[in-house]
Amino acid sequence: MKALREIGIKRALKFAAGTLLLVLFRMMIFPPLRTAFLRSIGARIGKNVTIHSVRFFNHYRGGFKGLQIGDNCFIGDDALIDLADEVVLHDDVTLAERVTILTHVNVGYEDHPLQNYFPSYSKGVSLQRGSFVGTNATILPGVTVGECGFVAAGAVVREDVPAYHVVAGVPAKTIRVLEPQ
């Protein structure tokens, strides 16, 4: 009941409806069906997009209208995408398997003892044209990965990645700069 008091009945109903939609989404085993379904519930998705087994959460906050995927994008199995705020994948973006994109921070209920130190917030994520995010990498709220930016497997990205930079590590740091071609 505490959660219901904090989010309100309207958000609770939106959560329930969104959860039912996600059950239908999970039942669609072919990527073209997933893409068409996401379009039908408000996501903006370009051409030649492959979406494998992705999980969305916080759909009751920002909604699927905040999801924008450009042309020729690929999202691998077990990707986890937070829809508390906008997520934009521009053209030719690749998310490998088990990539996590977070758009919010919330340590718990409003009376949680850490709220004073870590207040809740949300901020969108943008992956610019041609960027790549490797397996098990995590993109934190508010991050922009620049054009042809490369995020190595397992990296935790908490700051913007400049165009044509390769980042790796926890926290992610630039390890190489690519020559634009």
Helices and strands as residue ranges (DSSP letters): H 2-27, H 31-40, E 44-45, E 50-51, E 55-57, G 64-66, E 67-69, E 74-75, E 80-82, E 87-89, E 94-95, E 100-101, E 104-105, E 121-122, E 125-127, E 132-133, E 138-139, E 144-145, E 150-151, E 156-157, E 165-168, E 173-177
